[in-house]
Amino acid sequence: MSDFLQELSHLETKDKDVVTLYNEISELAMRECVKRIAAKEQRNAYYLSMEFLIGRSFYNNLMELGVLEETKRILAEKGVDINVFEEIEDAALGNGGLGRLAACFMDSAAALGLPLYGYGIRFRYGLFRQRIEDGFQKEYPDNWQRFGDPWSIRREEEAREIKFADYTALAVPYDVPIIGKRVNCLRLYQAEGCAEAEKISEYLYPADDTEEGKLLRLRQEYFFSAAAIGELVDRHAKLYGNHFESFPKYNTIQLNDTHPVLAIAELVRLLTANYRVSVPKAVEIAKQTFNYTNHTVLPEALECWREELVRKILPDIADILLKLVSLQKRELKRTALSPAQCADLVFYDKGVFSMAKLAIWCSSAINGVAALHTEILKKTLFATAYSVYPEKFQNKTNGVTKRRWLMLNNPELSALIDGAIGTTWREARADHSALKGKVTLLEDDFIAVKREKRRQLFAYIEEREGVKIPEHFLVYAQVKRLHEYKRQFMTALAILEIYDLIKSGAVTDFRPSLFLFGAKSAPSYVRAKGIIKFINEIAKLINGDEQVNKLLRVVFVQNYDVSYAEKIVAGTDVSLQVSTAGLEASGTGNMKFMMNGAVTCGTLDGANIEIVEHAGKENNYIFGATVDEIARISDSYDPNALLAEKPLHKKAVESLIDGTLSDGGTGCFAELYNALTQGASWHEPDNYFVLYDLESYVNTLLAINRESGEQKTFARKQLYNVASSSFFSSDRTIMDYAENIWHIS
Ligand SMILES: *Cc1c(COP(=O)(O)O)cnc(C)c1O
């Protein structure tokens, strides 16, 4: 490593701007990374994902190379503060949890020394940059490459052609080294060729409300899946000749959600067209090669493709898919299943292909991402498949990398842990639960760490948002994609109620608190954008109220991304994880907060359940309806009856329409009001049970506020969460994938 540090110490820094310096230092470090890229093993695992939400690479890579501290020192000697590189924005090649999970998995596999290779798309523009203007979300293109891209290497010589009916695109790989005990690669393909071809890798999730948009999405999915499969097939032929029975012996492929499922059809297409493998044989090979992770039970997210659409741009793939359908039907006929069961399993119906059903049929292992989610898959969504192939189903509770989400973002807390139990917990897979025994001794130190992280967070918020928060404020945070099922709306209503209770004097002794939001809404998701406006209007009302703003503040940060998340999870006291039970598959934000010592205020949903199992119910705050309760009441649930009974709810809800808050004449508040009280053709009134859980939510938020006054007791609860968070390290998750699905070491 001394090569890098030596070159760094000779680097001329005078008169260079931040972007130039960033690129020069990154390039020096990159030389070191490239030298260390491991040769591929005989058997490798491949992770195909539409998204990789890596975040900022600079600090993380220097940390992984073991030179972060030295670099900081050398730069300081030259008069350069290492923090200046924070103005280089992150590449956001993902939307949220699913993409961030892929990034955590890549990190953990490298740390554990496992041969895992990622495949995805090198989008020209990542997820939009968000600004809040007059309380509304505004979207701007995320031109991340304007800072350069020193952390990837273009491999022009390995480009391959991807054929569509109307043109051929060139898939040019860019390799991003993933540094750990082993240096693996994430390979992102950029589409080149004609102007049409270039569009394929232009935007992450282009709008798909038009046929044109849908075709583009389909092209993207096929583009990277086919590029990856083409590469693996060529490699196999080169190393092992035309013996494709052994393909699954050397290759295991994880499909991250349904986006890459066309990889199955592409493998069958290549083997049958180029290597004279029969379709049934090729399907056998596919079944042994692929594995599928489901990430959501929301029906709108389970991808289906119309045959006609597939045929338009991928006629060969459409033919292959139909051949697979016949084969599947023949296979099912030989079983004792009822016609209804068969119909439920076949991945083609009325001219539409179901990607999830194809994945289920052609995978060795199918997994959900938290214990509850996997149970829900088995019992409801994939019940028939589970009854037929119980052996395929596994649970793999998500995790987050402790390197980025504890060691890098919270060196102060990491040092506290070092002091208490030594430094071996930092190694991959190692555990820090020995901290549990020291919690009482460390109350004061932990309080000091939290105070410092809160101070850093508030300074950053002041710089970015221009609002100053007094340092003693307790922080409740809800940061995640904006979606109705995540119920930011419920938090907004709860805040309005608490505001009312303080203002009327019904609640006294309220500990000053900040409610912090960060969330992007899909550009076309009108109702979610209405919720953003609603939160911002509440913020305006409360922050501007001199009588209350010494006790209560609301801030909605702009452009929530990985770098913002790193700061927010460290400075937060209370993690708000309040999805409607049964709808958040796992969540990973909840784990980052836990790892940094926030208590969870949440519903019994996703991984929250496992969080309280590990850290204790007494150290967290669980409220609201369970999955069973929701199933029981959902038919008879009447939000209007509830509103009639609860004047506090009524007042909060009516602020949407009584002139208390203004939606700037857009009508979006009336629409939110109607969503709660009237519903629409596509959903029931209060479809997400916001009003049902609201009272217990407000009471829980108030209880936390009261208990947080017992500073030491509260700090113990927080620290106990830190001590219990080892299970939620993605090192544990990846070991489980490696041992029980991938069989790699
Ligand atoms: C972790 C993370 C998410 C996922 O958050 P959830 O609360 O699990 O939905 C989304 N976006 C970013 C930037 C993250 O870091």
The ligand as an SDF file (V2000), in Angstrom:
LIG
                    3D

 15 15  0  0  0  0  0  0  0  0999 V2000
  -30.9990    2.2370    3.0910 C   0  0  0  0  0  0  0  0  0  0  0  0
  -31.5200    3.1560    2.0820 C   0  0  0  0  0  0  0  0  0  0  0  0
  -32.8180    2.9970    1.5820 C   0  0  0  0  0  0  0  0  0  0  0  0
  -33.7590    1.9190    2.0760 C   0  0  0  0  0  0  0  0  0  0  0  0
  -34.4960    2.4270    3.1740 O   0  0  0  0  0  0  0  0  0  0  0  0
  -35.7760    1.6620    3.7380 P   0  0  0  0  0  0  0  0  0  0  0  0
  -36.0940    2.4170    4.9890 O   0  0  0  0  0  0  0  0  0  0  0  0
  -35.3590    0.2710    4.0340 O   0  0  0  0  0  0  0  0  0  0  0  0
  -36.8360    1.7550    2.7300 O   0  0  0  0  0  0  0  0  0  0  0  0
  -33.2790    3.8830    0.6330 C   0  0  0  0  0  0  0  0  0  0  0  0
  -32.4960    4.8860    0.1850 N   0  0  0  0  0  0  0  0  0  0  0  0
  -31.2470    5.0840    0.6570 C   0  0  0  0  0  0  0  0  0  0  0  0
  -30.4500    6.2200    0.1380 C   0  0  0  0  0  0  0  0  0  0  0  0
  -30.7110    4.2250    1.6100 C   0  0  0  0  0  0  0  0  0  0  0  0
  -29.4620    4.4130    2.0520 O   0  0  0  0  0  0  0  0  0  0  0  0
  1  2  1  0
  2  3  1  0
  2 14  2  0
  3  4  1  0
  3 10  2  0
  4  5  1  0
  5  6  1  0
  6  7  2  0
  6  8  1  0
  6  9  1  0
 10 11  1  0
 11 12  2  0
 12 13  1  0
 12 14  1  0
 14 15  1  0
M  END
$$$$
